[in-house]
Amino acid sequence: MIDYRNRIDRLKAVEVLCYSLCIHLLTEELLAVHAAKAALLDLYKDEQFWLLEDSERDQRVRKQAIRRSLECLAKAQ
């Protein structure tokens, strides 16, 4: 298992991508923050995510950000 500090550093590298997608989809900052936070926490726990190459990891970040944004949008309505 990749150590805690390494995971945090790698998530920081994709944090902007994740939040950018969430704010683009939701257009409301508070919802976007919640969606991005949930997506990053999901990715932190996903052991398969850490085994992917960088380009595949970015794709997984995109999918998770979209998934969590849609969930937040559904809850907000």
RODO-2510 file (C-alpha; in nm, 4 decimals, decimal comma):
residues 77
     n   res          X          Y          Z
     1     m     0,0000     0,0000     0,0000
     2     i     0,1247     0,3458    -0,0871
     3     d     0,1917     0,5463     0,2269
     4     y    -0,0400     0,8207     0,3516
     5     r     0,1856     1,1172     0,2623
     6     n     0,2426     0,9912    -0,0915
     7     r    -0,1327     0,9491    -0,1469
     8     i    -0,2027     1,3001    -0,0199
     9     d     0,0651     1,4485    -0,2463
    10     r    -0,0732     1,2664    -0,5490
    11     l    -0,4288     1,3750    -0,4693
    12     k    -0,3135     1,7355    -0,4384
    13     a    -0,1845     1,7046    -0,7943
    14     v    -0,5353     1,6217    -0,9233
    15     e    -0,7329     1,8400    -0,6821
    16     v    -0,7599     2,1325    -0,9266
    17     l    -0,8820     1,9044    -1,2052
    18     c    -1,1408     1,7500    -0,9751
    19     y    -1,2710     2,0818    -0,8413
    20     s    -1,2715     2,2400    -1,1893
    21     l    -1,4975     1,9679    -1,3206
    22     c    -1,7283     1,9921    -1,0200
    23     i    -1,7649     2,3712    -1,0374
    24     h    -1,8216     2,3534    -1,4140
    25     l    -2,1023     2,1014    -1,3706
    26     l    -2,2623     2,2472    -1,0590
    27     t    -2,1892     2,6225    -1,0956
    28     e    -2,2429     2,6622    -0,7206
    29     e    -1,9294     2,6795    -0,5120
    30     l    -2,0593     2,5081    -0,1989
    31     l    -2,1937     2,2106    -0,3945
    32     a    -1,8730     2,1890    -0,5962
    33     v    -1,6606     2,1846    -0,2816
    34     h    -1,8696     1,9019    -0,1336
    35     a    -1,8606     1,7019    -0,4576
    36     a    -1,4852     1,7455    -0,5022
    37     k    -1,4155     1,6534    -0,1403
    38     a    -1,6288     1,3393    -0,1689
    39     a    -1,4616     1,2426    -0,4971
    40     l    -1,1110     1,2872    -0,3557
    41     l    -1,1988     1,0850    -0,0453
    42     d    -1,3381     0,8081    -0,2662
    43     l    -1,0182     0,8078    -0,4702
    44     y    -0,8014     0,8004    -0,1583
    45     k    -0,9729     0,4778    -0,0495
    46     d    -0,9726     0,3180    -0,3972
    47     e    -0,6800     0,0737    -0,4052
    48     q    -0,7184     0,0225    -0,7818
    49     f    -0,6768     0,3970    -0,8394
    50     w    -0,3223     0,3851    -0,7021
    51     l    -0,2210     0,1082    -0,9423
    52     l    -0,3165     0,3062    -1,2554
    53     e    -0,0851     0,5010    -1,4829
    54     d    -0,1088     0,8819    -1,4674
    55     s    -0,3327     0,9201    -1,7736
    56     e    -0,5665     0,6471    -1,6497
    57     r    -0,5652     0,8051    -1,3048
    58     d    -0,6761     1,1391    -1,4541
    59     q    -0,9606     0,9605    -1,6311
    60     r    -1,0691     0,8012    -1,3019
    61     v    -1,0595     1,1453    -1,1348
    62     r    -1,2873     1,2820    -1,4080
    63     k    -1,5363     0,9976    -1,3720
    64     q    -1,5484     1,0261    -0,9948
    65     a    -1,5868     1,4051    -1,0050
    66     i    -1,8770     1,3734    -1,2482
    67     r    -2,0382     1,0965    -1,0419
    68     r    -2,0173     1,2942    -0,7187
    69     s    -2,1335     1,6160    -0,8872
    70     l    -2,4442     1,4429    -1,0167
    71     e    -2,5126     1,2996    -0,6710
    72     c    -2,4817     1,6447    -0,5118
    73     l    -2,7061     1,7938    -0,7765
    74     a    -2,9715     1,5281    -0,7162
    75     k    -2,9601     1,5876    -0,3397
    76     a    -2,9869     1,9639    -0,3837
    77     q    -3,3098     1,9394    -0,5822
***
